[in-house]
Amino acid sequence: MIVILRRKVVGDESVVIKTIKLKFGKAPNLPSAEILTTPVTVFVGPNNSGKSKILSEIHYRCTSGQLNSMDVILTEIEFDSFTLDIAQEKISKITLKPDYNEALMPDNIIVGKGGNRQQVNENQLLSALQDTNSQINLFCRWYLAFNTLILDGRNRINLVNQQSAGDLQQPPHTSFQVLFRDDDKRKKVRRIIYDAFGLHLVVDPTNLGQLRLRLSSRPPATDIEERGIHEDALKFHSDAILVEQASDGVKAFTGIVTEIIAGDPAVLLIDEPEAFLHPSLAFNLGKEIALTSSGTEKRIFVSTHSPNFVMGCIQSGAPVNIVRLTYRNGTPTARILSNQDILRLMRNPLLRSTGVLSGLFYEFVIVTESDADRAFYQEINERLLRYKPELGIINCLFINAQNKQTVKTIIKPLRELGIPAVGLVDIDILKDGGQVWTGFLESSFIPALEHQSLATLRSHIEQKLKESGKNMKRNGGVEILSHSDQEAANNLFDKLAEYGLFVVRKGELESWLPNLGATGHGPTWLIDIFEKMGEDPESSSYLKPSSGDVWSFLGEIKKWFDNPTRKGIPL
């Protein structure tokens, strides 16, 4: 299947990357999806879903002009072509002066950037820029390779190491050289760094022939104080901190921002930009990356595990694509997430407070009614994963709503993003008819034609439970019904389970593991049950999974998660 990324032309310029085609779509056997590209495309998803791999495949294509036979995600990149005037302008930006005694073939020029240089035929390069897709090898090797940068955990820290000052009589070819000469870009980077750390970024030329970045407690009084080599400049820079001696977080943040603004790559690929950063800095970095690239022809592709970074990108207001990749049981998927859907997750106070955006980075999500429910089921799952993995759910996020009515508020937007999210509620969900019950069904995408019949069945079962004179939650759940009525209730719950809605048929949370004799309700019961379950796995009193009870209940949830044709996820 294919995912295509496309963006609009900015001003009179064309973009470099027009579309990216993947080998799969949002589900097997579905038509290929097409996505309008934006200045920033963020790849999210669980571990081992291909987020880093797609960056390396894009990088190889852009720098070599070839497709790698080992590619498992990328099918093709379609590049935009440029008008004659824009093509000539782009060539002029990467043209270098020949070295002393360097021989040039007729009609050839030297092109390069960042210390890399190559002799090419100017007319052929001009032709390749005007018709990129028929001359991809030349376009990528002679132009795009100099304008593509990939940053990972290994090289982003080194971005702030000192760089050559270069020849002031030639165009700048490193990010520090650009910062040193371009007042606007230097002030832009300085503003971003000050907002992040409360210190002023300055470029230090006092190590003759080299440029260094420093953090000063005050801005330079004049340009010459920063850019000069006289006594006042020496004193100013000696009082400032070398960025390369700062923390990894400061170095990573400063290096990425500097490279985006001053290095000015046409294609920038960043793997886990949040590494070394506090969550608030990850948010700021996401916001600044999106804002800086907005309105430009720059293409930034990011792989991240950070909901804070994603929030920063989205809340910047700049156009951003979020692509969720998954890979399970040999089946890859790629789903393009709506910015509006993600904004809704962040703007809703309930959703924001539960950390629901973290669901983007897990394979599965279970939403419970309360925090006590969440803690208990999560502990049960951890013991299953350790001692009975065939029933345990790997890579699953457990979050809690405020009550059963708000479970639906959380699972619906998650499912709209393609995330398998289970709603887990007590049996008294049967008490809620009307719009509450309908909303419960809608949140799990049960077909509307079935709502009326399910509502009627719910009403009849609730009436039978009332007629029993017993408390449905605390006196046995469906077991207080007659055999035939139990069958009807279980049929209803089986139907809900097909769509990822699981009801505690025994009644409520506190009905699990009755042999342990835990007492109380809610948090009180949770403390007691955890004490009785034991803490030390080496202790004979430590409770390990067995058959039946809550262990099998989670096993049924696992079956729904593992089913590639599960119901309840909109396509």
ZIFENCOR-V719522 format. One record per backbone hydrogen bond with DSSP energy under -1.0 kcal/mol. NH is the residue of the N-H (numbers start at 1). CO is the residue of the C=O. Records with the same first field share a line. If there is no record, write none. Layout:
NH = CO / CO
This chain:
4 = 33
6 = 35
13 = 10
18 = 78
19 = 78
21 = 76
23 = 73
30 = 27
33 = 2
35 = 4
37 = 6
41 = 300
42 = 321
43 = 302
44 = 323
54 = 50
56 = 52
57 = 53
58 = 54
59 = 55
60 = 56
61 = 57
62 = 58
63 = 59
64 = 60
65 = 61
71 = 68
75 = 21
76 = 21
78 = 19
80 = 16
82 = 129
87 = 83
88 = 84
89 = 85
90 = 86
91 = 87
92 = 88
93 = 89
94 = 91
96 = 110
102 = 99
108 = 105
109 = 120
111 = 118
112 = 94
113 = 116
114 = 173
116 = 113
118 = 111
120 = 109
122 = 107
125 = 121
126 = 122
127 = 123
128 = 124
129 = 125
130 = 126
139 = 135
140 = 136
141 = 137
142 = 138
143 = 139
144 = 139
145 = 140
146 = 143
147 = 144
149 = 267
151 = 269
156 = 152
161 = 158
163 = 211
165 = 209
170 = 167
178 = 174
179 = 175
180 = 176
181 = 177
182 = 178
186 = 182
187 = 183
188 = 184
189 = 185
190 = 186
191 = 187
192 = 188
193 = 189
194 = 190
195 = 191
196 = 192
197 = 193
198 = 194
200 = 216
202 = 214
204 = 212
208 = 206
210 = 207
211 = 163
212 = 204
214 = 202
215 = 241
216 = 200
226 = 222
227 = 223
228 = 224
234 = 230
235 = 231
236 = 232
237 = 233
238 = 234
239 = 235
240 = 237
241 = 215
243 = 213
245 = 242
246 = 243
251 = 247
252 = 248
253 = 249
254 = 250
255 = 251
256 = 252
257 = 253
258 = 254
259 = 255
260 = 256
261 = 257
262 = 258
263 = 258
264 = 259
266 = 147
267 = 147
268 = 299
269 = 149
270 = 301
271 = 151
272 = 303
275 = 272
277 = 274
282 = 278
283 = 279
284 = 280
285 = 281
286 = 282
287 = 283
288 = 284
289 = 285
290 = 286
291 = 287
292 = 288
293 = 289
294 = 290
296 = 293
299 = 266
300 = 39
301 = 268
302 = 41
303 = 270
304 = 43
310 = 306
311 = 307
312 = 308
313 = 309
314 = 310
315 = 311
317 = 314
321 = 40
323 = 42
324 = 335
325 = 44
326 = 333
328 = 331
331 = 328
333 = 326
334 = 25
335 = 324
337 = 322
342 = 338
343 = 339
344 = 340
345 = 341
346 = 342
347 = 343
348 = 344
352 = 348
353 = 349
354 = 350
355 = 352
356 = 351
358 = 355
359 = 356
360 = 357
361 = 358
362 = 359
363 = 395
364 = 395
365 = 420
366 = 397
367 = 422
368 = 399
374 = 370
375 = 371
376 = 372
377 = 373
378 = 374
379 = 375
380 = 376
381 = 377
382 = 378
383 = 379
384 = 380
385 = 381
386 = 382
387 = 383
388 = 384
391 = 388
397 = 364
399 = 366
401 = 368
411 = 407
412 = 408
414 = 410
415 = 411
416 = 412
418 = 415
419 = 414
422 = 365
423 = 500
424 = 367
425 = 502
427 = 507
429 = 426
430 = 427
431 = 428
432 = 429
436 = 433
438 = 434
439 = 435
440 = 436
441 = 437
442 = 438
443 = 439
445 = 442
446 = 441
450 = 447
451 = 448
454 = 450
455 = 451
456 = 452
457 = 453
458 = 454
459 = 455
460 = 456
461 = 457
462 = 458
463 = 459
464 = 460
465 = 461
466 = 462
467 = 463
468 = 464
469 = 466
475 = 471
478 = 505
479 = 476
480 = 477
481 = 478
486 = 482
487 = 483
488 = 484
489 = 485
490 = 486
491 = 487
492 = 488
493 = 489
494 = 490
495 = 491
496 = 492
497 = 493
498 = 494
499 = 496
500 = 497
501 = 496
502 = 423
504 = 425
505 = 503
507 = 504
511 = 508
512 = 509
516 = 513
517 = 514
524 = 521
526 = 522
527 = 523
528 = 524
529 = 525
530 = 526
531 = 527
532 = 528
533 = 529
534 = 530
539 = 536
542 = 539
543 = 533
552 = 548
553 = 549
554 = 550
555 = 551
556 = 552
557 = 553
558 = 554
559 = 555
560 = 556
561 = 557
562 = 558
566 = 563
